[in-house]
Structure formats: structure tokens, C-alpha cells
Amino acid sequence: MSAAKPIDKSQIRNAATVILLRDRFTTPRILMGQRGAKAVFMPNKFVFPGGAVDVDDTHIPLATPLPEMCAARLTEDADPSLAHAIAVAAIREVWEETGLILGQKGDWQGDIPPDWATFAATGHVPRASNMQFVFRALTPPGRPRRFDARFFLVDADHIASDPDDFSAASDELSHLQWVPLSKARSFDMPFITEVVMAEVQARAGDLSPPTSVPYFKNNDEESLFMRLRGQPMPDS
């Protein structure tokens, strides 16, 4: 078999997606919204909040960092400097698309980038210690846009605002709602979201980190299924 063609990194954007899980031990529900009919990427589909990493995300300080194992797995088969920016992007996208706050009370230091002005105005700083890295997927070739997306599972108990108040959300997602996990697959969603949904269902009652993280790595010749295990980071 010939070697797989290298992935053209210039055509792929790093991205973060967040699965907010509510009432996980009783009647688990997840937060989803519908993309617009005119959206270039996945129009009309029900998705989790998420989007591409921005340049400013690299410089945004976190009140608390990602768990060590999650950070280690994020850097596997990736630029080690990306872990921080991806976590920040996840928190920003949740705020922009849902108006919900993943953060803690605190004051910002230095200049606040425009994309973070409304978040900072709530009196919170972003917090990543309650985010669990559970899935990674690379958009297959031939799509209008390609993303290297990392999926984070966050218990809704860690939302610092009213989980039913979407008044600060942008208009990127409509019909924001807490969907019963048992009924979520009846919604029109992308294939990869269905795959991630199965992972969430398997982990709904388990607070411990997964033993490994599934990674669907689609290159120009084949789709590869990998497992990201990560290694504990050495003491500095």
C-alpha cells in the first residue's frame, strides 16, 4: 500500500466544540442549536456550540488551566502550543453562540480583545479546569471547509450563569435547547455529531477521564481511526 498523502495544513482550521451535559445522573440533556440555512458549513444541522480558533485566543489568560491529562492528549499529533488556544476558543464559542459563561468571578488584566469584551463585562474570567477532552475529528477532504475539531465535555453544573438564559447569544445558532440525550438522535445532525453522541452516552454517568480519546483523522486517501492516550507532562 502506498503511503498516505500528507494533509495540507493550510486548508484546515483548528476548532473547538463543547458538549454541555445537564442532569447527567438523572435525566441527562445536552445543549444543541441549529445552524442557519445559508451557512456554508453544515447548513440546517443541529450541532453543539463551537468554532474555529482565533489568533487572540493564544493570548487570553485562563483562571485555571485544562486538566493535565487533557492537555497532554491535545498535544498528541499536534502542535504543543495549541492546547491553551483550543481551550480558550471552546469557552469563547460557548459564550458567543449560547450566552453561557464557562468561567469564574475575577478581573481581567491588560487589554481585552474585542471578541472578549462582552464576556469580560460579565465580571468573569475563562476557566478550563472543568473541561474534559473526549473526542477529535478532522473534516474529510472535499468539504467547503475543513476543521481539526476537538470536543470537550463539560458538566452544566460548572456554567457560571443561568443555564436557561440564552439572551446574550449571537444569532449563529437558532433553536437553542436542552435536548434529552435519549432523543437527541432524532434531530437532523451531522454524521460526526452522531458519533460523538455515542461517546457522550457512554460517558454520561462517569466523571473520570476516558482511558483514551477517539480521533477520526481523514486524509486524502483514507479515514484513520486512532486513539490519543497522552502522557503525563514532566514536572517543570
MIGU-607504 format. One record per residue (C-alpha): z, x, y negated; residue in three letters; residue number from 1. Coordinates in Angstrom, 3 decimals. Layout:
N
          z          x          y   residuo   num
          Z          X          Y       ALA   NUM
...
//
This chain:
236
          z          x          y   residuo   num
      0.000      0.000      0.000       MET     1
     -0.895      1.358     -3.430       SER     2
      1.836      1.939     -5.964       ALA     3
      2.591     -0.931     -8.322       ALA     4
      1.158     -0.618    -11.808       LYS     5
      3.732      0.278    -14.449       PRO     6
      4.961     -2.548    -16.646       ILE     7
      3.659     -2.445    -20.215       ASP     8
      6.963     -2.446    -22.071       LYS     9
      5.243     -3.071    -25.414       SER    10
      4.369     -6.610    -24.319       GLN    11
      7.861     -7.525    -23.141       ILE    12
     10.818     -8.500    -25.320       ARG    13
     14.399     -8.157    -24.211       ASN    14
     16.163    -11.505    -24.279       ALA    15
     19.496    -13.153    -23.543       ALA    16
     20.256    -16.616    -22.183       THR    17
     23.634    -18.317    -21.904       VAL    18
     24.767    -20.858    -19.328       ILE    19
     27.788    -22.664    -20.735       LEU    20
     29.757    -24.247    -17.895       LEU    21
     32.247    -27.039    -18.627       ARG    22
     34.898    -28.615    -16.361       ASP    23
     33.921    -26.199    -13.593       ARG    24
     36.717    -27.179    -11.208       PHE    25
     36.386    -30.966    -11.549       THR    26
     33.000    -32.355    -12.645       THR    27
     31.003    -29.259    -13.694       PRO    28
     28.485    -29.684    -16.501       ARG    29
     26.097    -27.260    -18.194       ILE    30
     24.682    -27.291    -21.713       LEU    31
     20.904    -27.746    -21.948       MET    32
     18.367    -28.693    -24.603       GLY    33
     14.669    -29.474    -24.738       GLN    34
     12.083    -27.163    -26.283       ARG    35
      9.560    -28.671    -28.677       GLY    36
      6.151    -29.948    -27.583       ALA    37
      4.434    -27.368    -29.821       LYS    38
      6.440    -24.384    -28.617       ALA    39
      4.257    -21.514    -27.381       VAL    40
      6.714    -20.631    -24.620       PHE    41
      7.757    -23.369    -22.174       MET    42
      6.965    -26.442    -24.300       PRO    43
      8.883    -29.653    -23.483       ASN    44
     11.041    -27.913    -20.889       LYS    45
     14.813    -28.284    -20.663       PHE    46
     16.413    -24.863    -20.925       VAL    47
     19.655    -23.042    -21.610       PHE    48
     20.160    -21.668    -25.136       PRO    49
     18.727    -18.192    -25.525       GLY    50
     16.093    -15.993    -27.119       GLY    51
     14.879    -12.505    -27.914       ALA    52
     16.980     -9.585    -29.086       VAL    53
     16.605     -8.819    -32.809       ASP    54
     16.793     -5.390    -34.434       VAL    55
     20.013     -6.287    -36.272       ASP    56
     21.769     -7.182    -33.004       ASP    57
     22.192     -3.488    -32.252       THR    58
     24.451     -3.031    -35.273       HIS    59
     26.655     -6.131    -35.019       ILE    60
     30.242     -5.230    -34.028       PRO    61
     31.931     -7.167    -31.240       LEU    62
     35.601     -8.144    -31.419       ALA    63
     35.777     -7.475    -27.675       THR    64
     33.032     -5.886    -25.545       PRO    65
     31.444     -7.076    -22.339       LEU    66
     33.438     -6.596    -19.125       PRO    67
     32.873     -3.066    -17.836       GLU    68
     31.049     -4.100    -14.661       MET    69
     28.717     -6.443    -16.556       CYS    70
     27.843     -3.677    -18.991       ALA    71
     27.161     -1.287    -16.113       ALA    72
     24.811     -3.752    -14.415       ARG    73
     22.982     -4.447    -17.667       LEU    74
     22.123     -0.764    -17.950       THR    75
     20.766     -0.531    -14.398       GLU    76
     16.962     -0.187    -14.514       ASP    77
     17.171     -0.489    -18.317       ALA    78
     17.835      1.468    -21.483       ASP    79
     21.619      2.100    -21.531       PRO    80
     21.751      1.374    -25.262       SER    81
     20.603     -2.216    -24.726       LEU    82
     23.780     -3.701    -23.252       ALA    83
     25.519     -4.192    -26.590       HIS    84
     22.480     -5.694    -28.329       ALA    85
     21.792     -8.105    -25.468       ILE    86
     25.373     -9.391    -25.541       ALA    87
     25.205     -9.838    -29.308       VAL    88
     21.860    -11.640    -29.029       ALA    89
     23.349    -14.051    -26.496       ALA    90
     26.148    -15.035    -28.881       ILE    91
     23.750    -15.342    -31.835       ARG    92
     21.315    -17.535    -29.923       GLU    93
     24.096    -19.891    -28.815       VAL    94
     25.145    -20.248    -32.454       TRP    95
     21.609    -20.768    -33.766       GLU    96
     20.460    -23.201    -31.099       GLU    97
     23.650    -25.165    -30.473       THR    98
     26.033    -24.504    -33.378       GLY    99
     28.759    -23.482    -30.922       LEU   100
     30.881    -20.396    -31.535       ILE   101
     31.468    -17.662    -28.964       LEU   102
     33.933    -15.605    -30.969       GLY   103
     37.424    -15.232    -32.292       GLN   104
     39.004    -15.559    -35.714       LYS   105
     38.518    -12.438    -37.790       GLY   106
     36.974    -10.813    -40.841       ASP   107
     33.619     -9.079    -40.929       TRP   108
     33.348     -5.515    -42.149       GLN   109
     30.429     -4.298    -44.259       GLY   110
     27.165     -6.092    -44.923       ASP   111
     26.370     -9.235    -42.965       ILE   112
     22.717     -9.583    -41.829       PRO   113
     21.073    -12.884    -42.878       PRO   114
     20.865    -14.110    -39.271       ASP   115
     24.647    -13.856    -39.020       TRP   116
     25.651    -15.243    -42.425       ALA   117
     26.397    -18.785    -41.243       THR   118
     28.295    -17.538    -38.194       PHE   119
     30.425    -15.234    -40.342       ALA   120
     31.083    -18.096    -42.763       ALA   121
     32.997    -19.912    -39.998       THR   122
     35.606    -17.141    -40.093       GLY   123
     34.799    -15.820    -36.624       HIS   124
     33.525    -12.536    -35.221       VAL   125
     31.497    -12.433    -31.980       PRO   126
     33.367    -11.837    -28.714       ARG   127
     31.731    -10.806    -25.427       ALA   128
     34.682    -10.254    -23.076       SER   129
     34.351    -13.769    -21.619       ASN   130
     30.648    -13.399    -20.760       MET   131
     29.647    -12.781    -17.143       GLN   132
     26.215    -11.263    -16.416       PHE   133
     24.824    -13.244    -13.461       VAL   134
     21.016    -13.064    -13.417       PHE   135
     17.979    -11.173    -14.725       ARG   136
     14.334    -12.224    -14.705       ALA   137
     11.123    -10.695    -16.025       LEU   138
      8.418    -13.169    -17.025       THR   139
      5.328    -12.780    -14.786       PRO   140
      2.087    -11.347    -16.207       PRO   141
     -0.452    -13.705    -17.735       GLY   142
      2.029    -15.774    -19.733       ARG   143
      1.585    -16.158    -23.522       PRO   144
      4.890    -14.351    -23.995       ARG   145
      6.898    -12.148    -21.666       ARG   146
     10.643    -11.639    -21.725       PHE   147
     13.076     -9.471    -19.804       ASP   148
     15.842    -12.067    -19.831       ALA   149
     19.485    -11.540    -18.932       ARG   150
     21.516    -14.637    -18.109       PHE   151
     25.223    -14.898    -18.898       PHE   152
     27.676    -17.451    -17.522       LEU   153
     30.411    -18.490    -19.961       VAL   154
     33.168    -20.990    -19.319       ASP   155
     33.180    -23.659    -22.040       ALA   156
     36.933    -23.148    -22.458       ASP   157
     36.010    -19.986    -24.371       HIS   158
     33.993    -21.826    -27.026       ILE   159
     35.911    -21.426    -30.292       ALA   160
     34.590    -24.671    -31.790       SER   161
     34.294    -28.321    -30.736       ASP   162
     32.015    -28.220    -27.637       PRO   163
     30.562    -31.622    -28.574       ASP   164
     29.729    -30.710    -32.184       ASP   165
     26.105    -29.581    -32.481       PHE   166
     25.842    -30.299    -36.217       SER   167
     25.260    -26.619    -37.111       ALA   168
     22.406    -26.211    -34.600       ALA   169
     18.856    -25.407    -35.637       SER   170
     16.016    -27.703    -34.589       ASP   171
     14.702    -25.322    -31.920       GLU   172
     16.288    -27.343    -29.123       LEU   173
     16.493    -31.128    -29.137       SER   174
     18.494    -33.494    -26.925       HIS   175
     21.357    -31.025    -26.584       LEU   176
     23.679    -32.383    -23.935       GLN   177
     26.207    -31.504    -21.270       TRP   178
     24.337    -32.183    -18.050       VAL   179
     26.242    -32.791    -14.784       PRO   180
     25.465    -29.830    -12.571       LEU   181
     24.750    -32.208     -9.685       SER   182
     21.997    -33.943    -11.714       LYS   183
     20.501    -31.007    -13.595       ALA   184
     17.558    -30.508    -11.250       ARG   185
     16.232    -33.964    -12.117       SER   186
     15.334    -32.588    -15.571       PHE   187
     11.947    -31.010    -16.313       ASP   188
     12.828    -27.332    -16.361       MET   189
     11.054    -24.007    -15.771       PRO   190
     10.998    -22.628    -12.250       PHE   191
     13.211    -19.685    -13.130       ILE   192
     15.803    -22.052    -14.633       THR   193
     15.931    -23.888    -11.307       GLU   194
     16.523    -20.584     -9.524       VAL   195
     19.316    -19.670    -11.934       VAL   196
     20.771    -23.154    -11.482       MET   197
     21.248    -22.465     -7.783       ALA   198
     23.166    -19.300     -8.668       GLU   199
     25.373    -21.265    -11.071       VAL   200
     26.089    -23.930     -8.464       GLN   201
     27.151    -21.230     -6.013       ALA   202
     29.473    -19.681     -8.594       ARG   203
     30.832    -22.799    -10.319       ALA   204
     34.236    -22.585     -8.642       GLY   205
     34.523    -18.788     -8.600       ASP   206
     35.889    -16.905    -11.610       LEU   207
     35.397    -13.450    -10.100       SER   208
     32.300    -11.381    -10.958       PRO   209
     29.420    -11.521     -8.457       PRO   210
     29.146     -8.694     -5.955       THR   211
     25.626     -8.081     -7.276       SER   212
     23.229     -9.624     -9.798       VAL   213
     19.825    -11.028     -8.711       PRO   214
     16.825     -9.586    -10.553       TYR   215
     13.308    -11.023    -10.330       PHE   216
     11.099     -8.170    -11.503       LYS   217
      7.499     -9.305    -11.890       ASN   218
      4.954     -6.540    -12.385       ASN   219
      1.148     -6.714    -12.388       ASP   220
      0.761     -6.664     -8.600       GLU   221
      3.767     -8.315     -7.041       GLU   222
      7.084    -10.005     -7.596       SER   223
     10.050     -7.922     -6.560       LEU   224
     13.498     -9.309     -5.757       PHE   225
     16.188     -6.773     -6.477       MET   226
     19.963     -6.640     -6.668       ARG   227
     21.733     -4.988     -9.592       LEU   228
     25.056     -3.633     -8.400       ARG   229
     26.039     -1.292    -11.198       GLY   230
     28.671      1.393    -11.043       GLN   231
     31.937      1.596    -12.966       PRO   232
     31.412      3.597    -16.126       MET   233
     33.140      7.015    -16.174       PRO   234
     36.126      7.463    -18.460       ASP   235
     35.131      8.809    -21.841       SER   236
//
